[in-house]
Amino acid sequence: MMMPVAVLGALLAVVCQVSSSSRVTQSDLNPAVLYPWRHRSAGPQVRVKRDWIIPPIRVSENSKQVPEDLVQIKSDKIFTGEVIYMLEGPGVDQDPKGLFEIDEKTGWIKSKMPLDREKHKSFKLKAFALSPSGERLESPTTIEIYVLDQNDHRPEFTQKEFIGTIPEFSVPGTSVMQVTAIDSDDPMTENAALSYSIIGQESFPPHSINKTMFGINNKTGVIYTRDVGLDRDVVQSFRLTLQVADMSGMGLTSTGRAIIHISDINNHAPKFHPTMYNMYAMENKYITELGRVNATDKDQKGGDNWRIKYTIANPTGHFAIRTDPVSNQGIISVVKPLDYESQAEYRLIVKAENEVRLKAPYEQIHSATVTVRVMNENEAPVFYKNPIKVTVAESIVPGTVLVSDIAHDPDNAKLRFEIIQDPENWLAINHATGQITARRSFNIRSPHVRNNIYSAIVKVTDQDADGTSATATLEVNLWETNDYPPMLIPLSGTVCSDRDRDKLGLLLSAVDEDMSPQADPFSFNIADQNVAANWTIITLNETHAVLQPLIDIEKGEFSIPVVVSDSGSPSLSSSALVNVTVCPCDSFGDCKIYTAAIFGTKMGISFIALIIIMGSIALLLFLIVLAVAVKACTRQNIRKGGGLLVGASDDDIRDNVFHYDEQGGGEEDEDAFNIDFLRNPSDMVPAPASLFPRDCSLPRGKQPLRKDAPHNLPSPTYPRKPPGDPTDIEDFINVGLDAADNDPNVPPYDTALIYDFEGDGSVAGSLSSIASTGSDGDQDYDYLNDWGPRFKKLANMYDPR
């Protein structure tokens, strides 16, 4: 508990005297002991009973007595040492710093500078009592300091100028707007108790109204009307001077300003001036602005109540009216061209009214009269229809009228008609009346006909001075007629005689230059009843049928008369003979024998074709004979550099051994045998003339004498044939050996061959024993007897003994 100040002071004096010799300063104290509340983590907190109770301290703001003692604190603890007082919190060691301090020895708390309530309304501090050693003597106590308000701030309006609007003719008591002000003083005191008032009024235009028209609620600041007479035609706005004061109107004051505009209401109807108008319009034209009508409105210009909406009370469909947003005038336009010949004058009733509903019911909608006179001009001719559509048959009779009375002139002028585009030149036109006729029949297959429509362009011209003209399209829709009969295809074909009954015969079809529905489906029939007994036609589809026999026919040529008809109205038909060849067929359906198609019992080939075939055969035989003759001539001729078998005949076959696959040494191989020494052109003798044709000839020369062949022996009877393949040497030798073994009269001949001819004058003689000039007796042929019976005869021939 707190002790009396005198007792506590005596106690502290004794303590100070006892410990004067051992004074310690604050800097020597341990911070952890001096400020134990700042080191609560040092150990568990111990709840200490609060011993100090200090009531709140009230301090007036803006105090000029600084520093000022506020309160003194004392500790009632009994000890022998000195007590140190400490203070902390906002205003001491926390922002705002430096406002308060405490005397460490006496415990007096003082304010160091004047306080401002508008910045800080109160402070909450904590005080401590410590021993010199830093031991806490008392539990921390809270000290609350409240700043007392003083009327040191004037009230201020929240806006420099308040703007409001009030409709004209508003009744008294109508709220216009609310003004507001603020005061920074304590709102719980009279320092902030505000009071509003109007201290001045001005009207615009100036002095238009002199009486007070507005009042203000001094508590809420609501401005309201006090009197009647707010006519916008008289006054457009007011400017009020406002005042606000605190202390309920007795304190500090401030002034402000309010502008109040008088808004317009639609209390005036528009009126025309003048009310009669005359306008002129050219016929056959669209006119954006024919003329203007003028109506005025006394309401605020440019406002919604001022805008006028114009209407035509007796519309004709030719005119329209719209409002000019700038001048508020009515603009009349021609939306449908006028016709002088139909109506030369129009009288329009135009009305004007506001877009916004009128609030003066006694005002009536005003109207004006507009007279429009139509001006005549030379108009171009007009077609009754464009395009002009006509539907006719393509086979129309020339001269048929397609269309007439196609155009007229509004001015009843003389017209001239002509066709300026007619690609096929199918049309004709009467230049005076415009009647269009067909010049000739149409053709739907023309490239100028698209989707069955043929197009042409017709022109009509006004023959008056201006010469105006107009054009229109003539569309002739053609429908197909049956103009062409169908044509049968094919006109010839083959039918297999050994076919199965379920297989097709000859496939028939037809072509028709007409288009559907004048063409297919086609119908096929056999014209001859006798033929129909053996043949029939089976329909496959709309365009094809099959011709096949009803009986078994082995082979032959037949002509079947067939009639094909289309589906036109009326139907057209054509007949044709179909040449059918019946023959045995192979697996592919082709005839095995082709001669029957030419030499059959019933020929289907014309005489001229037969002559051509026979001539071709004769020419072929002639070419074959000519080729054989040329070949024979070639065999007998001796080409330059060629050779001929000496004494050879057609029946003379020699055992000639040819060496193949002999590979020489090229140009350096000089040891090869020179075959030029084997021939002697001087020994050549002409052959009998009967062996060669007239134009064939041989080189003249002496034929070498054959000494190795007996001329008295009969010709051999065994068959001799040339080798089928000269390259098969083994077969060729075997045939020769077989002939020699079976015929003892045939010796083995030593045949000399002439391989080439390079001209006369060879110094080499013949190497052949047949043409040798030496004596046969010089040779010893006994050794041939040891070779066998086939060489015994040879030994006898060459041994004269």
C-alpha positions in Angstrom: 0.0 0.0 0.0 0.9 3.6 -0.6 2.2 5.3 2.7 1.9 9.0 3.7 4.4 11.1 1.9 6.0 12.4 5.2 6.6 9.0 6.6 7.8 7.7 3.3 10.2 10.6 2.9 11.8 10.1 6.4 12.3 6.5 5.6 13.9 7.2 2.3 16.2 9.9 4.0 17.5 7.3 6.5 18.1 4.8 3.7 20.0 7.4 1.7 22.2 8.3 4.7 23.1 4.7 5.4 24.0 4.0 1.8 25.5 7.3 0.9 28.9 5.8 1.0 28.0 3.0 -1.4 25.9 4.9 -4.1 25.5 3.1 -7.4 24.5 4.7 -10.7 21.9 3.5 -13.1 24.5 2.5 -15.6 26.1 0.2 -13.0 22.9 -1.8 -12.6 22.4 -5.1 -14.4 19.8 -4.6 -17.1 18.3 -8.0 -16.5 17.7 -7.0 -12.8 16.8 -3.4 -13.5 14.2 -4.4 -16.2 13.0 -7.8 -15.2 9.9 -7.4 -17.4 12.0 -7.2 -20.4 13.6 -10.6 -19.6 10.6 -12.8 -19.0 12.3 -15.7 -20.6 14.8 -16.0 -17.8 12.4 -18.0 -15.7 8.8 -18.8 -14.8 6.7 -15.7 -14.2 5.5 -15.1 -10.7 2.2 -13.4 -10.3 2.7 -10.4 -7.9 -0.1 -8.7 -6.3 -0.6 -5.1 -7.5 0.2 -2.7 -4.7 -0.2 0.6 -6.6 -3.6 2.1 -7.6 -3.3 5.5 -9.4 -6.4 7.1 -10.8 -6.4 8.4 -14.5 -4.6 11.7 -15.0 -6.3 14.5 -17.1 -4.2 17.0 -18.8 -5.5 19.9 -21.0 -4.1 20.2 -24.5 -2.2 23.2 -25.6 -1.0 23.8 -21.9 1.6 26.5 -21.8 2.9 25.5 -18.3 5.7 23.1 -19.3 7.2 21.2 -17.8 4.2 20.4 -15.6 4.1 18.0 -12.7 1.3 15.5 -13.2 1.6 12.9 -10.4 4.1 11.4 -7.9 4.4 7.8 -7.1 6.0 6.2 -3.9 6.8 2.7 -2.9 5.7 1.5 0.7 8.3 -1.3 0.9 10.6 -1.0 4.0 14.3 -1.6 3.2 17.6 -0.1 4.0 18.5 0.9 0.4 17.6 3.6 -2.1 14.5 3.4 -4.4 14.8 4.0 -8.1 11.7 4.9 -10.2 11.4 4.0 -13.9 8.7 4.9 -16.6 8.1 3.5 -20.0 5.4 3.5 -22.8 4.1 5.8 -25.6 5.3 9.3 -25.0 8.4 8.1 -23.0 10.5 5.6 -24.9 8.0 4.8 -27.6 6.6 7.1 -30.3 5.8 9.8 -29.8 8.9 10.1 -27.7 9.8 12.9 -25.3 6.3 13.9 -24.1 6.7 12.6 -20.5 9.5 11.8 -18.0 9.8 10.6 -14.4 12.2 11.7 -11.6 14.1 8.6 -10.6 14.4 9.7 -7.0 11.2 11.5 -6.2 8.8 9.6 -8.6 7.3 12.7 -10.1 5.8 12.3 -13.6 6.0 15.4 -15.7 4.8 16.6 -19.2 7.7 18.0 -21.2 5.8 19.8 -24.0 2.2 20.9 -24.8 -0.1 18.0 -25.9 -2.5 18.0 -28.9 -5.7 16.0 -28.5 -6.3 15.9 -32.2 -3.1 13.9 -32.6 -3.1 11.8 -29.3 -6.2 11.5 -27.2 -4.7 9.4 -24.4 -1.5 7.7 -23.2 -1.0 4.5 -21.2 2.3 4.2 -19.3 3.9 1.8 -16.9 5.8 2.7 -13.7 8.4 0.6 -11.8 10.1 0.9 -8.3 13.5 -0.8 -8.1 16.2 -1.3 -5.5 19.7 -0.1 -6.3 20.6 -3.7 -7.0 17.9 -3.8 -9.6 15.4 -5.8 -7.5 11.8 -5.0 -8.3 10.1 -3.6 -5.2 6.6 -3.1 -6.6 4.6 -4.7 -9.4 4.4 -2.5 -12.5 1.5 -0.2 -12.4 -0.4 1.4 -15.3 -0.8 5.1 -15.5 -3.4 6.5 -17.9 -3.2 10.1 -19.1 -6.2 11.7 -20.9 -5.8 14.8 -23.0 -8.7 17.3 -22.4 -10.1 19.0 -25.6 -10.0 22.7 -26.2 -12.0 24.5 -29.0 -8.9 25.1 -31.1 -10.3 24.1 -34.6 -12.9 25.8 -36.8 -15.5 23.8 -38.6 -14.9 23.3 -42.4 -17.3 22.5 -45.2 -16.5 19.3 -47.0 -16.7 21.0 -50.4 -15.8 24.4 -51.6 -18.9 24.6 -53.7 -22.1 22.5 -53.5 -24.1 22.1 -56.7 -27.8 21.1 -56.7 -30.8 21.0 -59.1 -34.5 21.7 -58.4 -37.2 21.3 -61.1 -39.1 24.5 -61.9 -42.4 25.1 -60.2 -41.4 22.9 -57.3 -43.7 23.4 -54.2 -42.4 24.9 -50.9 -40.6 22.4 -48.7 -39.1 20.4 -51.6 -35.6 19.2 -50.6 -32.9 20.4 -52.9 -29.6 19.0 -51.4 -27.6 18.6 -48.2 -24.4 20.4 -47.3 -21.9 19.0 -44.8 -19.0 20.3 -42.6 -16.5 18.7 -40.2 -14.8 19.9 -36.9 -11.6 18.3 -35.6 -12.5 18.9 -32.0 -13.9 16.3 -29.7 -17.3 15.4 -31.1 -18.5 14.5 -27.6 -18.1 18.2 -26.5 -19.7 21.4 -27.6 -16.5 22.2 -29.4 -17.8 20.1 -32.3 -21.5 20.9 -32.1 -22.2 22.5 -35.5 -25.0 24.8 -36.7 -25.7 25.7 -40.4 -27.3 28.9 -41.8 -27.8 30.8 -45.1 -26.4 34.3 -44.9 -26.8 35.3 -48.6 -28.8 34.6 -51.9 -28.2 35.7 -55.5 -30.3 34.9 -58.6 -29.3 34.5 -62.2 -30.2 36.6 -64.2 -29.5 39.1 -61.4 -32.4 40.5 -59.5 -34.9 38.3 -61.3 -36.3 37.2 -57.9 -35.8 39.2 -54.7 -37.6 37.1 -52.1 -35.9 34.4 -50.1 -36.5 31.2 -52.0 -34.5 28.7 -49.9 -33.9 27.7 -46.3 -31.6 25.3 -44.5 -31.9 22.9 -41.5 -29.3 24.2 -39.0 -28.7 20.7 -37.6 -28.6 18.5 -40.8 -27.6 21.1 -43.4 -30.5 20.1 -45.8 -31.5 23.0 -48.1 -35.2 23.2 -49.1 -37.5 25.6 -51.0 -39.4 28.1 -48.9 -41.6 29.9 -51.5 -43.3 29.4 -55.0 -42.3 31.1 -58.2 -39.4 28.9 -59.5 -40.0 29.5 -63.2 -37.1 28.7 -65.4 -38.2 31.2 -68.0 -37.6 33.8 -65.3 -34.6 32.5 -63.3 -32.1 29.8 -64.2 -30.1 29.4 -61.0 -29.3 30.7 -57.5 -26.1 31.2 -55.5 -26.3 30.8 -51.7 -23.7 31.9 -49.1 -23.6 29.3 -46.3 -22.2 29.5 -42.8 -21.3 26.8 -40.2 -20.4 27.5 -36.5 -19.4 25.2 -33.6 -20.4 25.6 -30.0 -24.0 25.2 -31.4 -23.6 28.4 -33.4 -21.8 30.4 -30.7 -18.2 29.3 -31.4 -15.9 29.4 -34.4 -17.4 29.9 -37.8 -16.6 29.2 -41.5 -18.4 30.0 -44.8 -19.2 28.1 -47.9 -21.2 28.4 -51.2 -24.0 26.5 -52.9 -25.2 26.7 -56.5 -28.8 25.7 -57.3 -29.9 25.3 -60.9 -33.5 25.4 -61.9 -34.2 22.4 -64.2 -36.6 22.5 -67.1 -39.8 20.6 -67.3 -41.8 20.0 -70.4 -44.4 22.7 -69.9 -44.3 24.2 -73.5 -45.6 22.5 -76.6 -43.8 23.1 -79.9 -45.4 25.4 -82.4 -44.9 25.9 -86.2 -43.9 29.1 -87.7 -45.0 29.5 -90.4 -47.8 27.0 -90.8 -48.0 26.8 -94.6 -45.1 25.4 -96.9 -44.8 24.9 -100.7 -42.2 22.4 -102.1 -41.4 21.0 -105.6 -40.2 17.5 -106.4 -38.9 16.0 -109.7 -40.7 12.7 -110.6 -38.9 9.3 -110.7 -36.2 10.4 -108.2 -35.3 9.7 -104.6 -34.8 13.0 -102.8 -33.0 13.0 -99.5 -34.1 16.6 -98.5 -37.1 18.0 -100.3 -37.6 20.8 -97.8 -37.8 21.8 -94.1 -40.5 22.8 -91.7 -39.8 24.8 -88.6 -41.3 24.5 -85.1 -40.1 26.2 -82.0 -40.2 25.1 -78.3 -39.7 27.5 -75.3 -38.2 24.8 -73.1 -34.5 24.6 -72.5 -32.7 24.5 -75.8 -30.8 21.2 -76.4 -32.6 19.4 -73.5 -34.9 16.5 -73.8 -38.0 18.7 -73.3 -36.9 20.8 -76.3 -36.6 18.0 -78.9 -39.4 17.8 -81.4 -40.7 14.7 -83.1 -42.4 15.3 -86.5 -45.0 13.0 -88.1 -47.0 13.1 -91.4 -50.7 12.8 -90.4 -51.8 11.7 -93.9 -49.0 9.4 -95.2 -48.9 8.4 -98.8 -45.9 6.1 -98.8 -43.9 8.5 -100.9 -42.7 10.9 -98.2 -40.9 10.7 -94.8 -39.9 13.3 -92.3 -37.0 13.3 -89.7 -35.7 15.8 -87.1 -32.5 17.7 -87.5 -30.8 17.3 -84.0 -29.1 20.6 -84.2 -31.8 23.0 -85.4 -34.8 21.0 -84.3 -36.4 21.4 -87.8 -38.3 18.8 -89.7 -36.7 17.5 -92.9 -39.1 16.1 -95.6 -37.7 13.5 -98.1 -39.0 11.5 -101.0 -38.6 7.8 -100.3 -40.6 6.5 -103.2 -40.3 8.1 -106.6 -43.2 10.3 -107.7 -45.1 9.9 -111.0 -46.3 13.1 -112.6 -48.7 11.2 -114.8 -50.3 9.5 -111.8 -50.5 12.5 -109.4 -49.2 16.0 -109.9 -49.7 17.4 -106.4 -49.7 16.2 -102.8 -50.9 18.0 -99.7 -49.3 16.8 -96.5 -50.3 17.5 -92.9 -47.3 17.6 -90.6 -47.6 17.5 -86.8 -45.0 18.4 -84.2 -44.7 17.2 -80.6 -42.1 16.6 -77.9 -40.4 13.4 -77.4 -41.0 13.8 -73.6 -44.5 13.7 -72.3 -46.0 17.2 -72.0 -46.8 18.3 -68.5 -49.1 21.1 -69.5 -52.3 19.3 -70.7 -53.9 22.5 -71.8 -51.3 22.8 -74.7 -52.5 21.2 -78.0 -50.3 19.4 -80.7 -49.6 21.9 -83.4 -49.7 21.1 -87.1 -48.7 22.7 -90.5 -49.7 22.1 -94.2 -47.1 21.2 -96.8 -48.0 21.3 -100.5 -45.7 19.3 -102.8 -45.9 19.8 -106.6 -44.5 17.1 -108.9 -42.4 18.2 -111.8 -42.7 16.3 -115.1 -39.6 14.9 -117.0 -39.1 12.7 -120.0 -39.0 9.2 -118.5 -37.3 6.1 -119.9 -39.5 3.3 -121.2 -40.4 0.6 -118.7 -40.6 -3.1 -119.2 -43.6 -4.8 -117.6 -41.4 -7.6 -116.4 -37.7 -8.0 -116.1 -36.6 -10.7 -116.9 -39.2 -11.7 -119.5 -39.8 -15.4 -119.1 -41.1 -17.7 -121.9 -41.5 -21.5 -121.9 -41.6 -23.2 -125.3 -40.6 -26.5 -127.0 -37.2 -26.7 -128.6 -38.8 -27.8 -131.9 -41.0 -24.7 -132.1 -42.3 -23.8 -135.6 -40.5 -20.8 -137.0 -42.6 -17.7 -136.9 -44.4 -18.7 -133.6 -45.0 -15.7 -131.4 -43.2 -16.0 -128.1 -44.2 -12.8 -126.3 -45.8 -9.4 -127.1 -46.6 -6.1 -125.3 -43.5 -6.2 -123.2 -42.9 -2.5 -122.4 -44.5 1.0 -122.3 -43.5 4.6 -122.0 -44.9 6.7 -119.1 -44.9 9.7 -121.3 -46.7 7.8 -124.1 -43.8 8.4 -126.4 -43.1 6.4 -129.6 -40.9 3.4 -128.9 -38.5 1.3 -130.9 -37.7 -2.3 -130.0 -34.6 -4.4 -130.9 -32.7 -7.4 -129.8 -29.1 -6.5 -128.9 -27.9 -9.9 -127.9 -29.0 -13.2 -129.5 -26.1 -15.7 -129.6 -27.8 -18.3 -131.8 -29.9 -15.8 -133.9 -33.0 -17.7 -133.0 -35.2 -14.7 -132.3 -36.9 -12.0 -134.3 -38.7 -8.8 -133.0 -41.1 -6.3 -134.4 -39.3 -2.9 -134.0 -42.6 -1.0 -133.6 -44.6 -3.3 -131.3 -42.0 -5.3 -129.6 -43.5 -8.7 -130.5 -40.9 -11.4 -130.3 -41.2 -14.5 -132.6 -39.0 -17.6 -133.3 -36.8 -17.2 -136.3 -36.1 -20.9 -136.4 -36.3 -24.0 -134.3 -34.3 -24.1 -131.1 -31.7 -26.7 -130.1 -31.5 -27.5 -126.4 -28.0 -28.9 -126.9 -26.6 -25.5 -127.8 -23.7 -24.3 -125.7 -25.6 -21.1 -125.1 -28.4 -23.0 -123.4 -27.7 -23.4 -119.7 -30.1 -25.4 -117.5 -32.5 -25.5 -120.4 -32.6 -21.7 -120.5 -31.6 -19.6 -123.5 -31.0 -15.9 -122.7 -31.3 -12.8 -124.9 -31.3 -9.1 -124.2 -34.1 -6.8 -125.5 -33.7 -3.0 -125.7 -36.5 -0.4 -126.0 -35.7 3.2 -126.9 -37.8 6.4 -126.5 -37.7 8.1 -129.9 -38.3 11.5 -128.5 -35.5 14.1 -128.3 -33.8 12.7 -125.2 -33.7 9.2 -126.6 -33.8 7.4 -123.3 -33.7 3.6 -123.3 -34.1 0.5 -121.1 -33.1 -3.1 -121.4 -34.5 -6.4 -120.2 -33.4 -10.0 -120.3 -35.5 -12.5 -122.2 -35.3 -16.0 -120.7 -36.6 -18.8 -123.0 -37.1 -22.0 -121.0 -36.8 -24.9 -123.5 -38.4 -28.2 -122.9 -37.1 -31.3 -124.7 -39.0 -32.8 -127.7 -38.4 -36.1 -129.4 -36.5 -35.1 -132.5 -34.1 -38.0 -133.0 -34.7 -41.7 -133.2 -32.3 -44.0 -131.2 -29.5 -45.7 -133.1 -28.6 -49.3 -132.4 -25.1 -50.3 -131.3 -23.2 -52.5 -132.0 -24.2 -53.8 -135.5 -22.0 -56.9 -135.3 -20.8 -59.3 -132.7 -20.0 -62.9 -131.7 -22.1 -65.5 -129.9 -20.5 -68.7 -128.6 -22.1 -71.9 -130.0 -21.0 -74.0 -127.0 -22.1 -71.5 -124.4 -24.2 -72.3 -121.4 -27.8 -71.3 -121.3 -27.3 -69.0 -118.4 -24.6 -67.0 -120.1 -25.2 -63.7 -122.0 -25.2 -63.5 -125.8 -24.6 -60.3 -127.8 -25.0 -57.1 -125.7 -27.0 -54.5 -127.5 -27.5 -50.8 -126.6 -28.6 -47.6 -128.3 -27.7 -43.9 -128.4 -30.2 -41.1 -128.7 -29.3 -37.4 -129.3 -32.4 -36.4 -127.4 -32.3 -36.0 -123.6 -34.5 -37.5 -121.0 -37.5 -38.1 -121.0 -37.3 -38.3 -124.8 -34.5 -40.9 -124.8 -34.2 -43.9 -122.6 -35.6 -46.3 -121.5 -35.2 -48.1 -124.9 -37.2 -51.1 -126.1 -35.5 -53.7 -128.4 -37.5 -56.1 -130.7 -36.7 -58.5 -133.6 -38.4 -57.2 -136.8 -38.7 -60.5 -138.6 -41.1 -63.1 -137.1 -39.3 -66.0 -138.8 -36.0 -64.9 -137.3 -37.7 -64.3 -133.9 -38.5 -68.1 -133.9 -34.8 -68.8 -133.5 -33.6 -65.6 -131.7 -34.8 -63.6 -128.8 -33.9 -60.2 -127.1 -33.8 -60.1 -123.3 -34.0 -56.6 -121.7 -31.3 -56.0 -119.0 -32.0 -52.3 -118.0 -33.2 -49.1 -119.5 -30.4 -48.9 -122.0 -29.1 -52.4 -122.7 -30.5 -55.8 -123.9 -29.0 -59.2 -124.9 -29.5 -60.9 -128.2 -29.2 -64.7 -128.0 -30.4 -67.7 -129.9 -33.3 -69.9 -128.8 -31.9 -73.0 -130.4 -28.5 -74.7 -130.5 -26.5 -73.3 -133.4 -23.0 -74.8 -134.0 -21.5 -72.0 -136.1 -22.3 -69.6 -138.9 -23.1 -66.0 -139.8 -26.5 -64.5 -139.2 -28.1 -61.1 -139.9 -30.8 -60.3 -137.3 -33.2 -57.4 -138.0 -33.6 -55.4 -134.8 -35.9 -52.5 -134.1 -35.0 -50.1 -131.2 -37.5 -47.5 -129.9 -37.2 -44.6 -127.4 -39.7 -43.4 -124.7 -40.5 -40.1 -126.3 -43.9 -38.8 -127.0 -44.5 -39.7 -129.7 -42.0 -42.5 -129.7 -39.4 -42.8 -132.4 -37.6 -45.9 -133.6 -35.0 -47.2 -136.0 -34.1 -50.6 -137.4 -30.8 -52.2 -138.3 -29.3 -55.5 -139.2 -27.1 -57.0 -136.6 -24.4 -59.4 -138.0 -23.9 -62.2 -135.5 -21.1 -64.7 -135.8 -21.8 -68.0 -134.0 -18.7 -70.0 -133.4 -17.1 -72.3 -130.8 -15.4 -70.3 -128.1 -12.4 -70.8 -125.9 -12.4 -70.2 -122.1 -12.1 -66.5 -122.7 -15.2 -66.3 -124.9 -13.2 -65.8 -128.2 -13.8 -67.8 -131.4 -11.5 -70.8 -131.9 -11.9 -70.7 -135.7 -11.8 -67.4 -137.5 -12.2 -68.5 -141.1 -15.8 -69.2 -140.5 -16.4 -65.5 -140.1 -15.2 -65.1 -143.7 -16.2 -68.2 -145.6 -19.3 -69.2 -143.7 -22.4 -70.5 -145.3 -24.1 -67.2 -144.8 -21.8 -64.5 -145.7 -22.1 -61.2 -143.8 -19.2 -59.6 -145.7 -19.6 -57.3 -148.6 -18.1 -58.0 -152.1 -15.6 -55.2 -151.8 -14.3 -56.4 -148.5 -13.9 -59.9 -149.9 -11.8 -58.5 -152.8 -9.6 -56.6 -150.4 -9.0 -59.8 -148.4 -8.1 -61.9 -151.4 -5.8 -59.2 -152.7 -4.0 -59.1 -149.4 -3.5 -62.9 -149.5 -2.1 -62.7 -153.0 0.3 -59.9 -152.0 1.4 -62.0 -149.0 2.2 -65.0 -151.2 4.1 -62.8 -153.7 6.3 -61.4 -150.9 7.0 -65.0 -149.7 8.1 -66.2 -153.2 10.2 -63.1 -153.7 11.9 -63.6 -150.3 12.7 -67.2 -151.2 14.2 -66.2 -154.6 16.3 -63.5 -153.1 17.6 -66.0 -150.5 18.5 -68.5 -153.2 20.3 -65.8 -155.2 22.2 -64.7 -152.1 23.4 -68.3 -151.5 24.8 -68.6 -155.0 26.5 -65.1 -155.2 30.0 -64.6 -154.0 30.2 -61.4 -151.9 33.3 -59.5 -151.9 35.5 -61.1 -149.3 33.3 -64.2 -149.3 33.9 -67.9 -150.3 32.2 -70.7 -152.1 32.4 -74.4 -151.6 34.5 -75.9 -154.4 32.3 -78.3 -156.4 29.5 -78.1 -153.9 26.0 -79.2 -154.8 22.7 -79.4 -152.9 23.1 -83.1 -152.2 26.8 -83.0 -151.3 27.3 -83.0 -147.6 30.8 -83.1 -146.3 32.2 -84.0 -143.0 33.5 -80.6 -142.0 35.0 -80.1 -138.7 34.9 -76.5 -137.5 37.0 -75.4 -134.6 35.3 -73.1 -132.1 36.5 -71.4 -129.0 40.0 -70.9 -130.3 41.3 -67.9 -128.5 44.2 -66.2 -130.3 46.8 -64.0 -128.9 45.5 -60.9 -130.4 47.6 -58.8 -132.7 50.8 -60.3 -131.4 49.8 -63.9 -132.2 51.6 -64.2 -135.5 51.7 -68.1 -135.4 48.1 -68.4 -136.4 47.3 -70.2 -139.7 46.7 -67.9 -142.6 43.5 -69.2 -144.2 44.1 -67.1 -147.4 46.4 -69.9 -148.7 43.5 -72.4 -148.7 41.7 -70.6 -151.6 42.7 -70.3 -155.3 40.4 -68.1 -157.3 41.9 -69.4 -160.6 40.6 -72.9 -159.9 36.9 -71.6 -159.8 34.6 -72.8 -162.6 31.1 -71.6 -163.3 28.3 -73.8 -162.2 25.6 -74.9 -164.6 23.1 -72.3 -165.6 20.2 -74.4 -164.6 21.2 -74.1 -160.9 20.9 -70.3 -160.6 18.3 -67.8 -161.6 18.9 -65.5 -164.6 20.1 -62.6 -162.6 22.5 -64.7 -160.5 26.1 -65.1 -161.6 29.3 -66.5 -160.3 32.9 -65.4 -160.9 34.4 -67.2 -163.9 37.3 -69.6 -163.4 38.5 -73.1 -163.7 36.7 -75.6 -161.5 39.2 -77.9 -159.7 39.2 -81.5 -160.8 37.8 -83.9 -158.2 40.1 -87.0 -158.0 38.9 -88.3 -154.7 35.4 -89.2 -155.9 34.4 -92.0 -158.2 32.1 -90.6 -160.9 30.8 -94.0 -162.0 29.1 -94.9 -158.7 25.3 -94.5 -158.3 24.0 -91.8 -156.0 23.4 -92.7 -152.4 19.9 -93.7 -151.4 20.1 -92.9 -147.7 18.6 -89.7 -146.5 20.8 -86.8 -146.0 19.8 -83.8 -144.0 21.7 -80.7 -143.0 22.3 -80.2 -139.4 19.5 -78.5 -137.6 21.9 -76.5 -135.4 25.4 -75.9 -136.8 26.6 -75.4 -133.4 25.8 -79.0 -132.4 29.1 -80.5 -133.8 28.7 -83.8 -132.1 25.4 -84.6 -133.8 26.8 -83.4 -137.2 29.8 -85.8 -137.0 27.7 -88.7 -135.8 25.3 -88.3 -138.7 28.3 -88.3 -141.1 29.8 -91.3 -139.5 26.6 -93.2 -139.6 26.3 -92.5 -143.4 29.8 -93.6 -144.0 29.4 -96.9 -142.1 26.2 -97.9 -143.9 27.3 -96.9 -147.5 30.6 -98.3 -148.6 30.4 -96.2 -151.8 30.8 -93.1 -149.9 34.5 -92.3 -149.1 35.5 -89.7 -146.6 36.0 -86.7 -148.7 38.8 -84.3 -148.2 36.9 -81.1 -148.8 38.6 -77.8 -149.5 36.6 -74.7 -148.5 37.0 -71.3 -149.9 36.7 -68.9 -147.0 37.3 -65.6 -148.5 38.2 -63.8 -151.7 40.6 -60.9 -151.6 41.5 -60.6 -155.3 43.7 -62.4 -157.9 47.5 -62.8 -157.8 48.0 -64.9 -154.8 51.4 -66.6 -154.9 50.3 -69.4 -152.6 49.2 -72.6 -154.1 46.5 -74.9 -153.0 47.2 -77.0 -150.0 44.4 -79.5 -150.7 45.4 -82.9 -151.8 42.5 -82.8 -154.2 44.1 -80.1 -156.3 47.7 -81.1 -155.7 49.9 -81.4 -158.8 52.1 -83.9 -157.1 52.0 -87.6 -157.8 49.8 -89.8 -155.6 52.3 -92.5 -155.9 54.8 -90.8 -153.7 52.6 -91.3 -150.7 52.4 -94.5 -148.6 48.8 -95.3 -147.7 49.3 -98.7 -146.2 48.8 -97.4 -142.7 45.2 -96.6 -143.5 44.4 -100.3 -143.6 45.1 -100.5 -139.9 42.4 -97.9 -139.2 39.4 -100.1 -140.0 37.1 -101.0 -142.9 36.0 -97.4 -143.3 39.5 -96.2 -144.3 40.3 -99.3 -146.4 38.5 -97.8 -149.3 40.3 -94.6 -148.9 43.7 -96.4 -149.1 42.7 -98.1 -152.3 41.7 -94.8 -153.9 45.0 -93.2 -153.3 47.3 -96.2 -153.8 47.6 -97.0 -157.6 49.1 -100.3 -156.8 
